[in-house]
């Protein structure tokens, strides 16, 4: 959002140093993305008044001007423009000024006459594209002779701060943070005529959920023409183009108050009937920019009995546009439900100054004051009569609910030790209605424009923001550590990373967006890819159906930068269309590795060699080995669209494909102009996740000493050792740290049909050192269970 420094400080009622203003805005959460200095920072572009204009003695196309720039003596300026007259205010670049176009101003002689600066056009200042003459400034607005001209601030407003999408909103935030008086707007008096507005227009809402409140006024007998200088310059300072006096008033209110309005030529509205409704099936509109849009029943329209006349909250239609012959105007000021406008704007890829604000939420409570101010301005600059009465239709909007704030919780959350009055003042300065409930609690009602404030934590944020983050004391927070088990996908990804790094591969992270051409060149069908509704460009129009195209782009990029030998892997999500899904697509995790060219030899005995199919297979086998997968079968892969049919294989277990290994198809390699023959290893996560339970688990080293006992047992030969171990574990439970069978004996002193099994048992408790008595009792219970369940006796 572009904001003029001069306009902002005039509304604020106090001229602040530009750096202090920028720092305060930044600390308030309004980041300054760019600053276009037009003299406020450098002091080299000034507001000057032309005192005298005389012909240049040596050039017919030039004139000599004496200008008052607030200095002790007037300056002499040689100028070639023709649109100025004596008494005009103009921006003057003096010696040392650097214009936004890059020109440095010097004192010079032009055709024999000294020029001490340059009076500037709008294009030279980057103000607008107008280069037809000097930028003439209004004498009755915010400019004074001798002061620096202006600065344009490009403010990045976060999506939750709809209240700051205006000059008044930014000034309100600044005033609260700097403890200044409330911002002031120039007063406008509304004078109604004698004719009722209801004689010429009517309003009906057929979509109250999309438009809870709609206000409007009728102004008759206007004269369309150029805007007065102050209005045109104000609109231009906000980054918009001056069009005509009526349209400029709507844009002026948009910049000043942050609420979009729309002016209709009332004579072009059938029967003067304004209808707010949803679009009919198959209906379309042609907006003011000449574009035709097919609509859905969820799109909100402003219409008359015959046709749509505006895409509600986004843009008007050309069939009721204000033009040179317009005489009667219907001025719309409405509140539209933000999700309705956002849905249509995103689907049609149509973002306007109006939709940008409506989809974030506007001030529904101020519609009457806004439409009255705009109507008064139209009557002031375009003449005409404001008809009696204001249309105000709709069920209304649910007002904000009171929010209670506990002072102890505010202190705990913010670190600020505030009194009740100190906590209430920032909220009051921001327009909140504050009631002190008791010594520890206050109740605040947000203003209608603050849609983002809904709970106690939001109130704390507002207090800290205005008091200043730099005033929050520095303390170490108490943050309890809570261990959480990683998701299966994260566990598998960690294993894959470990194996790949051990094999000398580096991880890459490519964009999830691809072009249709890249997907096609990689051997995939672009029709199965998921399209983006609002892509950044054609190169990022589709979501990737595989990791392979992105890795091919990475290999090509490295090749083109003299690094053809790359061994890389990537882990990420891929996307496919799916008509059975609610969203129309599915997504899942995938792993892919590419081995392209040579890598350094691992020993002095062998030199570098190009990676081949068996290097890829070695990586795949290492992955399966880490997952403890056995009985793997390798079969030729003949139907891959991007891998070489004779040099590709799929590794499976029990008929389930786990990993694909193969060399890139020669046709694909030629299409990508690759000099090496890449080897790919690819796997979807889903079949590999089932093997995570096979991976060995690790546990902490015991904090207390282990107690060991050896048991020599005599058991029948047909009693399995596993049954004996299971019985031991069931009785010992968590106290058994390990159970090791270290000897099996048959022979002398062992009865026939029996055998001796010797076990080493180690016991440990997590919270204490076990006593001999505890261990001996536990061993006796184990021996008793073995005898009762399996007939196993202790060897004597």
DRENKEFI-821599 format. One line per 10 residues: number of its first residue (from 1); their letters; for each residue z, y, x of C-alpha. Coordinates in steps of 0.05 Angstrom, whole numbers. Each point is the difference from the previous one (the first is absolute). Example, Ala and Ser with C-alpha at 12.3 -4.5 7.8 and 13.67 -1.06 7.14 Angstrom:
1> AS> 156,-90,246 ~ -13,69,27 $
END
This chain:
1> XXXXXXXXXX> 0,0,0 ~ -21,68,28 ~ 51,56,-7 ~ -9,73,22 ~ 57,26,42 ~ -7,69,-32 ~ 1,-27,-71 ~ 58,-46,15 ~ 44,55,31 ~ -17,48,-56 $
11> XXXXXXXXXX> 25,-50,-52 ~ 60,-16,45 ~ 16,75,2 ~ 12,-1,75 ~ -45,-2,60 ~ 24,-55,47 ~ -24,-12,72 ~ -56,-52,-5 ~ 34,-49,48 ~ 66,3,-39 $
21> XXXXXXXXXX> -37,-12,-64 ~ -38,-60,29 ~ 64,-31,29 ~ 37,8,-66 ~ -56,-30,-41 ~ -4,-59,48 ~ 75,-11,-5 ~ -6,3,-75 ~ -49,-58,2 ~ -64,41,-7 $
31> XXXXXXXXXX> -40,-16,62 ~ -49,53,26 ~ -63,-39,17 ~ -39,61,25 ~ 8,74,10 ~ -60,47,-2 ~ 24,64,33 ~ -33,62,-28 ~ 44,49,39 ~ 71,-17,-21 $
41> XXXXXXXXXX> 12,-41,63 ~ -42,38,51 ~ 7,70,-30 ~ -73,11,18 ~ -31,0,-70 ~ 25,59,-40 ~ -9,31,-68 ~ -38,65,11 ~ -25,56,-46 ~ -69,30,10 $
51> XXXXXXXXXX> 9,75,7 ~ -71,22,16 ~ -69,-32,3 ~ -55,35,40 ~ -70,-21,22 ~ -7,-29,70 ~ -40,49,42 ~ -40,-54,36 ~ -8,-55,-53 ~ -24,6,-72 $
61> XXXXXXXXXX> 33,-66,-21 ~ 69,18,28 ~ 54,49,-21 ~ 60,31,35 ~ 66,-7,-36 ~ 68,32,12 ~ 54,-46,-24 ~ 75,6,-8 ~ 34,-63,27 ~ 70,27,0 $
71> XXXXXXXXXX> -4,26,71 ~ 12,71,25 ~ -75,14,1 ~ -57,-26,-43 ~ -46,-52,33 ~ -75,5,9 ~ -38,-60,-26 ~ -75,-14,2 ~ -21,-40,-61 ~ -63,-29,-29 $
81> XXXXXXXXXX> 25,-16,-70 ~ -22,40,-61 ~ 49,-20,-55 ~ 59,44,19 ~ 18,72,-18 ~ 50,51,24 ~ 71,-19,-23 ~ -12,-75,0 ~ 50,-47,32 ~ -30,-51,48 $
91> XXXXXXXXXX> 25,-51,51 ~ -9,29,70 ~ -1,-43,63 ~ 23,42,59 ~ -8,-12,74 ~ 25,-69,21 ~ -6,-31,-69 ~ -29,-71,-3 ~ -34,-13,-66 ~ 2,-69,-34 $
101> XXXXXXXXXX> -74,-5,16 ~ 17,2,74 ~ -23,72,15 ~ 45,42,45 ~ 0,74,-16 ~ -8,49,58 ~ -5,76,5 ~ -74,12,11 ~ -58,48,-7 ~ -52,-14,-53 $
111> XXXXXXXXXX> -64,40,7 ~ 37,53,40 ~ 61,7,-46 ~ 69,-27,14 ~ 27,-52,-49 ~ 75,-16,4 ~ -2,-61,-44 ~ -38,-35,-55 ~ 7,3,-75 ~ -8,-71,-25 $
121> XXXXXXXXXX> -38,-37,-54 ~ 31,-58,-39 ~ -40,-52,39 ~ 21,29,67 ~ 73,-9,-21 ~ -11,-69,-29 ~ 23,29,-67 ~ -63,-21,-38 ~ -74,-11,11 ~ -19,72,-20 $
131> XXXXXXXXXX> -35,36,58 ~ -36,53,-41 ~ 47,55,23 ~ 72,18,18 ~ 59,-33,-34 ~ 24,57,-44 ~ 74,-5,-15 ~ 33,22,-66 ~ 41,63,9 ~ 50,-20,-54 $
141> XXXXXXXXXX> 21,-70,20 ~ 39,-24,61 ~ -33,38,58 ~ 25,62,36 ~ -37,41,52 ~ 19,-19,72 ~ 34,-66,-16 ~ -29,-66,26 ~ -50,-26,-50 ~ 21,-71,-20 $
151> XXXXXXXXXX> 9,-73,19 ~ -21,-61,-41 ~ 49,-58,-1 ~ -26,-70,-15 ~ 63,-33,-29 ~ 5,-75,-7 ~ 37,-12,-64 ~ 27,-71,-9 ~ -18,-34,-67 ~ 70,7,-28 $
161> XXXXXXXXXX> 3,76,9 ~ -45,23,-56 ~ 46,61,-7 ~ -28,27,66 ~ -73,-1,-18 ~ 0,75,-12 ~ 18,65,34 ~ 59,8,-46 ~ 25,-71,15 ~ -3,10,75 $
171> XXXXXXXXXX> 34,68,-6 ~ 55,-31,-44 ~ 14,-53,53 ~ 2,52,55 ~ 45,47,-38 ~ 50,-57,-13 ~ 1,-21,73 ~ 7,72,26 ~ 50,22,-54 ~ -47,54,-25 $
181> XXXXXXXXXX> -6,27,-70 ~ -46,-37,-49 ~ -75,11,11 ~ -32,55,-41 ~ -69,0,-34 ~ -37,63,-20 ~ 15,13,-74 ~ -56,-9,-51 ~ 9,26,-71 ~ -32,-38,-58 $
191> XXXXXXXXXX> -29,44,-55 ~ -25,-37,-61 ~ -53,27,-47 ~ -1,-5,-75 ~ -41,-63,-13 ~ 36,-67,-4 ~ -24,-53,51 ~ 1,-52,-56 ~ -60,36,-32 ~ -44,-20,58 $
201> XXXXXXXXXX> 27,-65,29 ~ 43,-61,-14 ~ 31,-54,43 ~ 12,-74,-18 ~ 30,-53,45 ~ -23,-72,-13 ~ 29,-26,65 ~ 73,25,2 ~ 19,-51,54 ~ -53,30,46 $
211> XXXXXXXXXX> 12,73,-19 ~ 72,12,-24 ~ -9,75,-2 ~ -62,45,-7 ~ 2,76,-3 ~ -56,50,-5 ~ -21,71,-15 ~ -62,34,-26 ~ -27,63,33 ~ -59,33,-36 $
221> XXXXXXXXXX> -50,51,25 ~ 5,-12,75 ~ -52,25,49 ~ -17,-50,55 ~ -13,31,68 ~ 24,2,72 ~ 75,-1,11 ~ 37,62,25 ~ 11,-2,75 ~ 74,-20,-3 $
231> XXXXXXXXXX> -16,-60,-44 ~ -60,-23,40 ~ 38,6,66 ~ 61,-37,-28 ~ -44,-58,-23 ~ -37,-2,66 ~ 66,0,39 ~ 18,-65,-35 ~ -64,-33,25 ~ -40,7,-65 $
241> XXXXXXXXXX> -65,37,-16 ~ 0,61,-44 ~ -45,-15,-61 ~ 13,51,-54 ~ 58,38,-29 ~ 21,-51,-53 ~ -6,-62,44 ~ 33,36,58 ~ 61,14,-44 ~ 8,-75,-13 $
251> XXXXXXXXXX> -5,-14,75 ~ 48,57,16 ~ 52,-30,-47 ~ -13,-68,31 ~ 16,27,70 ~ 57,45,-23 ~ 37,-46,-48 ~ -29,-68,15 ~ -23,-15,-71 ~ -74,-12,-14 $
261> XXXXXXXXXX> -32,35,-60 ~ -70,-5,-29 ~ -41,53,-36 ~ -51,-21,-53 ~ -55,42,-30 ~ 28,-3,-71 ~ -68,14,-31 ~ -26,-65,30 ~ 58,-41,-29 ~ -23,-29,-66 $
271> XXXXXXXXXX> 39,33,-58 ~ 51,23,52 ~ 35,-67,-5 ~ 34,-26,62 ~ 16,-75,-2 ~ 39,-37,53 ~ -20,-74,-3 ~ -17,-61,41 ~ -73,-16,14 ~ -39,-45,-45 $
281> XXXXXXXXXX> -29,-65,26 ~ -65,15,38 ~ 11,76,-2 ~ -21,43,59 ~ 8,72,23 ~ -37,48,46 ~ 51,42,38 ~ -9,70,28 ~ -25,-27,67 ~ -59,-33,-36 $
291> XXXXXXXXXX> 25,-71,8 ~ -5,-50,-56 ~ 60,-46,-11 ~ 5,-62,-43 ~ 69,-3,-32 ~ 50,-53,-22 ~ 45,3,-61 ~ 58,16,48 ~ -32,66,22 ~ 28,63,-33 $
301> XXXXXXXXXX> -48,52,-27 ~ 0,70,-29 ~ -53,0,-55 ~ -26,36,-61 ~ -24,-37,-63 ~ -67,-15,33 ~ 9,-10,74 ~ 47,-2,60 ~ 10,68,31 ~ 45,-18,59 $
311> XXXXXXXXXX> 26,-60,39 ~ 73,15,-14 ~ 40,24,60 ~ -59,-10,48 ~ -61,43,-15 ~ -35,34,-58 ~ -70,-14,-26 ~ -59,45,7 ~ -11,4,-75 ~ 58,50,-9 $
321> XXXXXXXXXX> -1,33,68 ~ 18,74,7 ~ -66,37,15 ~ -27,70,2 ~ -9,3,-75 ~ 69,-26,-19 ~ 37,46,-48 ~ 55,-43,-30 ~ 46,-44,42 ~ 47,-56,-18 $
331> XXXXXXXXXX> 52,-6,56 ~ 31,-70,8 ~ 67,-12,33 ~ 25,-72,-10 ~ 45,-54,28 ~ -34,-67,11 ~ 36,-65,14 ~ -8,-10,76 ~ -20,-74,0 ~ -56,13,-50 $
341> XXXXXXXXXX> -32,53,44 ~ 12,-39,64 ~ -33,-63,-28 ~ -63,38,-20 ~ -3,42,63 ~ 5,-61,46 ~ -49,-42,-40 ~ -53,55,-1 ~ 16,21,71 ~ 7,71,-25 $
351> XXXXXXXXXX> 56,39,32 ~ 4,74,-20 ~ 51,55,8 ~ 20,-14,-72 ~ 5,-76,4 ~ 38,6,66 ~ 55,37,-37 ~ -2,-34,-68 ~ 7,-70,30 ~ 62,22,37 $
361> XXXXXXXXXX> 32,34,-60 ~ 1,73,-22 ~ 52,45,-33 ~ -6,-16,-74 ~ 57,47,-18 ~ -37,63,24 ~ -66,-9,-36 ~ 12,57,-48 ~ 17,49,56 ~ -59,-24,42 $
371> XXXXXXXXXX> -52,6,-55 ~ 27,69,-20 ~ -4,25,72 ~ -71,-27,8 ~ -22,31,-66 ~ 29,67,19 ~ -37,-3,67 ~ -66,-17,-34 ~ 8,59,-47 ~ 15,43,60 $
381> XXXXXXXXXX> -60,-19,42 ~ -51,-19,-53 ~ 21,42,-60 ~ 2,-29,-70 ~ 55,-11,-51 ~ 54,-54,3 ~ 5,-30,-69 ~ 67,-5,-34 ~ 36,-66,10 ~ 3,-55,51 $
391> XXXXXXXXXX> -21,-71,-14 ~ 55,-49,19 ~ -13,-71,-23 ~ 27,-68,18 ~ 63,-42,-5 ~ 29,31,63 ~ 28,-30,64 ~ 68,-33,9 ~ 42,52,37 ~ 33,-20,67 $
401> XXXXXXXXXX> 66,-35,-7 ~ 64,26,34 ~ 17,-33,66 ~ 72,-4,25 ~ 16,11,73 ~ 64,-24,32 ~ 21,45,58 ~ 32,-57,40 ~ -64,-41,-6 ~ -41,61,19 $
411> XXXXXXXXXX> 42,6,63 ~ -6,-74,15 ~ -76,0,-9 ~ -15,65,37 ~ 56,11,50 ~ 9,71,-26 ~ 70,22,-19 ~ -14,49,-57 ~ 43,33,-52 ~ -21,-5,-72 $
421> XXXXXXXXXX> -29,70,1 ~ -39,-14,64 ~ -30,-63,-31 ~ -18,36,-65 ~ -33,62,30 ~ -63,-34,30 ~ -13,-35,-66 ~ 8,65,-39 ~ -46,37,48 ~ -53,-54,-13 $
431> XXXXXXXXXX> 4,11,-75 ~ 47,-57,-19 ~ 50,12,-56 ~ 67,-18,31 ~ 66,-13,-35 ~ 64,-14,39 ~ 35,-58,-36 ~ 63,-5,43 ~ 23,11,72 ~ -42,-59,24 $
441> XXXXXXXXXX> -60,-3,-47 ~ -56,44,-22 ~ -55,-11,-51 ~ -71,26,13 ~ -61,3,-44 ~ -65,4,40 ~ -54,51,-19 ~ -59,-29,-37 ~ -45,5,61 ~ 46,-45,42 $
451> XXXXXXXXXX> -25,-68,-23 ~ 23,-30,65 ~ 75,13,-11 ~ 28,-57,-42 ~ 64,-25,31 ~ 61,21,41 ~ -33,-15,67 ~ -56,49,-18 ~ 52,55,-10 ~ 30,-16,68 $
461> XXXXXXXXXX> -69,5,31 ~ -12,69,-31 ~ 68,26,25 ~ -12,-25,71 ~ -71,27,0 ~ 21,70,-19 ~ 64,2,42 ~ -43,-23,58 ~ -8,-66,36 ~ 19,36,64 $
471> XXXXXXXXXX> 69,14,-30 ~ 15,-74,-11 ~ 51,-22,52 ~ -21,-54,48 ~ 40,-64,-10 ~ -13,-73,13 ~ -12,-33,-67 ~ 35,-64,-20 ~ -56,-49,-13 ~ 23,-71,-12 $
481> XXXXXXXXXX> -47,-52,28 ~ -23,-51,-51 ~ -39,-60,25 ~ -57,-23,-43 ~ -44,-61,5 ~ -72,19,16 ~ -53,-17,-50 ~ -40,-64,14 ~ -62,42,15 ~ 39,39,52 $
491> XXXXXXXXXX> 26,-64,32 ~ -70,-28,5 ~ -28,65,27 ~ 54,0,55 ~ -19,-70,21 ~ -74,17,1 ~ 14,62,42 ~ 41,-40,51 ~ -54,-53,9 ~ -56,51,6 $
501> XXXXXXXXXX> 38,43,51 ~ 16,-63,40 ~ -76,-13,3 ~ -15,71,25 ~ -24,31,-66 ~ 15,71,-22 ~ 14,20,-72 ~ -43,51,-37 ~ 9,32,-68 ~ -65,21,-33 $
511> XXXXXXXXXX> -10,39,-64 ~ 0,-40,-64 ~ -62,40,-22 ~ -71,-19,19 ~ -71,20,-18 ~ -46,-45,-39 ~ -47,-2,59 ~ 55,-25,48 ~ 20,-55,-49 ~ -73,-21,-9 $
521> XXXXXXXXXX> -15,0,75 ~ 61,-45,11 ~ -30,-53,-47 ~ 43,14,-61 ~ -22,20,-70 ~ 20,73,-15 ~ 1,-17,-75 ~ 64,-40,9 ~ 34,59,34 ~ 46,46,-40 $
531> XXXXXXXXXX> -28,71,-6 ~ 44,61,7 ~ 0,50,-57 ~ 5,60,46 ~ -24,-19,70 ~ 6,49,58 ~ -73,-13,16 ~ -54,-54,-7 ~ 26,-31,64 ~ 66,-15,-34 $
541> XXXXXXXXXX> -23,-18,-70 ~ 22,-73,-5 ~ 64,-39,15 ~ -12,-53,53 ~ -13,-72,-25 ~ 15,-27,70 ~ 28,23,66 ~ -65,-21,35 ~ -41,64,-12 ~ 55,44,26 $
551> XXXXXXXXXX> 8,-42,63 ~ -75,3,10 ~ 3,76,-3 ~ 56,-1,51 ~ -39,-46,47 ~ -62,45,-7 ~ 42,63,13 ~ 28,-30,64 ~ -69,-24,22 ~ -29,70,-10 $
561> XXXXXXXXXX> 56,28,43 ~ -13,-47,59 ~ 55,-50,-18 ~ -39,-61,-26 ~ 55,-51,17 ~ 51,2,-56 ~ 48,-52,-26 ~ 32,27,-64 ~ 35,-23,-64 ~ 17,33,-66 $
571> XXXXXXXXXX> 47,-15,-57 ~ -11,35,-66 ~ -17,-5,-74 ~ -70,-14,-27 ~ -24,12,-70 ~ -47,-34,-49 ~ -24,14,-71 ~ 33,-43,-52 ~ -17,8,-74 ~ 60,-42,-20 $
581> XXXXXXXXXX> 49,48,33 ~ 31,59,-37 ~ -21,47,56 ~ -70,-30,6 ~ 13,-23,72 ~ 45,-44,42 ~ 27,10,70 ~ 29,-47,52 ~ 21,-1,73 ~ -49,-23,53 $
591> XXXXXXXXXX> 0,-11,75 ~ -60,7,44 ~ -11,-1,76 ~ -62,15,40 ~ -14,-22,71 ~ -59,40,28 ~ -21,-5,72 ~ 42,-19,61 ~ 73,9,16 ~ 34,-3,68 $
601> XXXXXXXXXX> 10,-69,29 ~ 70,-29,-3 ~ -2,-26,71 ~ -35,12,67 ~ -38,-65,-7 ~ -46,23,-56 ~ -35,66,-13 ~ -12,35,-66 ~ -43,-36,-51 ~ -25,17,-70 $
611> XXXXXXXXXX> 43,-24,-58 ~ -30,-59,-37 ~ 13,-43,-61 ~ 53,-39,36 ~ 41,62,17 ~ 1,16,-75 ~ 19,-72,-16 ~ 56,3,52 ~ 28,62,-34 ~ -4,-34,-69 $
621> XXXXXXXXXX> 34,-63,25 ~ 55,42,32 ~ 13,34,-67 ~ 4,-66,-36 ~ 44,-29,54 ~ 49,58,-6 ~ 3,-15,-75 ~ 13,-74,16 ~ -63,-22,-38 ~ -24,-70,19 $
631> XXXXXXXXXX> -56,-46,-23 ~ -51,56,4 ~ -73,-17,-9 ~ -58,41,27 ~ -66,-3,-39 ~ -65,38,9 ~ -8,64,-42 ~ -71,7,-25 ~ 3,49,-58 ~ 31,62,31 $
641> XXXXXXXXXX> -41,64,-12 ~ 20,30,66 ~ 16,-57,49 ~ -48,-44,40 ~ -10,-65,-38 ~ -3,-42,64 ~ 59,33,34 ~ 52,7,-55 ~ 55,-45,-27 ~ 54,0,-52 $
651> XXXXXXXXXX> 69,-29,18 ~ 31,-35,-60 ~ 59,-43,-19 ~ -4,-48,-57 ~ -63,33,-24 ~ 30,71,-1 ~ -37,50,46 ~ 48,36,46 ~ -40,36,53 ~ -74,15,13 $
661> XXXXXXXXXX> -26,4,71 ~ -71,19,18 ~ -50,41,38 ~ -33,59,-35 ~ -67,-16,-31 ~ -58,24,45 ~ -30,38,-60 ~ 65,39,-9 ~ 6,13,74 ~ -70,29,2 $
671> XXXXXXXXXX> 14,43,-62 ~ 61,30,35 ~ -36,6,67 ~ 55,-37,37 ~ -12,-21,72 ~ 53,-56,0 ~ 8,-60,-46 ~ 67,11,-36 ~ 44,-59,-19 ~ 41,8,-63 $
681> XXXXXXXXXX> 64,-34,-23 ~ 15,14,-74 ~ 55,-23,-47 ~ 26,19,-68 ~ 76,3,-3 ~ 10,-41,-63 ~ -13,-70,28 ~ 39,15,64 ~ 62,25,-36 ~ 18,-70,-24 $
691> XXXXXXXXXX> 13,-20,73 ~ 52,53,15 ~ 56,-48,-18 ~ -23,-44,57 ~ 13,54,52 ~ 64,-13,40 ~ 58,45,-21 ~ 48,33,48 ~ 73,18,-10 ~ 53,39,38 $
701> XXXXXXXXXX> 37,-30,58 ~ 70,-21,-24 ~ 54,51,14 ~ 55,-53,5 ~ 2,-61,47 ~ -30,-66,-21 ~ 43,-63,-6 ~ -36,-65,18 ~ 15,-71,-22 ~ -37,-65,17 $
711> XXXXXXXXXX> -4,-55,-52 ~ -23,-71,16 ~ -18,-35,-65 ~ -19,-71,-18 ~ -49,-7,-57 ~ -46,-52,-29 ~ -70,1,32 ~ -32,19,-67 ~ 44,63,-8 ~ -44,60,20 $
721> XXXXXXXXXX> 28,49,51 ~ -22,56,-46 ~ 45,-26,-56 ~ 59,1,48 ~ -16,71,22 ~ -8,23,-72 ~ 69,-28,-18 ~ 31,35,60 ~ -32,67,-20 ~ 22,-5,-72 $
731> XXXXXXXXXX> 72,-10,19 ~ 3,51,57 ~ -41,52,-38 ~ -3,68,36 ~ 50,-20,54 ~ -51,-46,33 ~ -39,38,53 ~ -41,-59,24 ~ -7,-75,-7 ~ -34,-37,57 $
741> XXXXXXXXXX> -16,-75,4 ~ 3,-13,75 ~ 5,-76,5 ~ -22,-63,-38 ~ 24,-68,26 ~ -8,-73,-22 ~ 25,-59,39 ~ 64,-25,32 ~ 64,14,-41 ~ -42,24,-59 $
751> XXXXXXXXXX> -2,-50,-58 ~ -67,-29,-18 ~ -40,40,-50 ~ 37,64,19 ~ -10,57,51 ~ 41,54,32 ~ -18,74,-11 ~ 34,54,41 ~ 2,71,-28 ~ 23,65,31 $
761> XXXXXXXXXX> 28,46,-54 ~ 14,73,14 ~ 42,42,-48 ~ 8,74,-7 ~ 27,50,-52 ~ -32,69,-8 ~ 68,36,-7 ~ 49,-37,45 ~ 12,-51,55 ~ 9,-70,-28 $
771> XXXXXXXXXX> 63,-37,19 ~ 1,-72,24 ~ 39,-19,-62 ~ -55,29,-46 ~ -55,-36,38 ~ 37,-67,3 ~ 12,2,-75 ~ -73,16,-12 ~ -23,-58,45 ~ 46,-48,-38 $
781> XXXXXXXXXX> -32,22,-66 ~ -70,-10,29 ~ 18,-71,24 ~ 29,-16,-69 ~ -63,24,-35 ~ -45,-41,47 ~ 39,-63,-14 ~ 3,10,-75 ~ -73,19,-10 ~ -38,-37,55 $
791> XXXXXX> 49,-53,26 ~ 0,34,68 ~ 62,-10,43 ~ 28,34,61 ~ -15,-41,62 ~ 63,-25,36 $
END
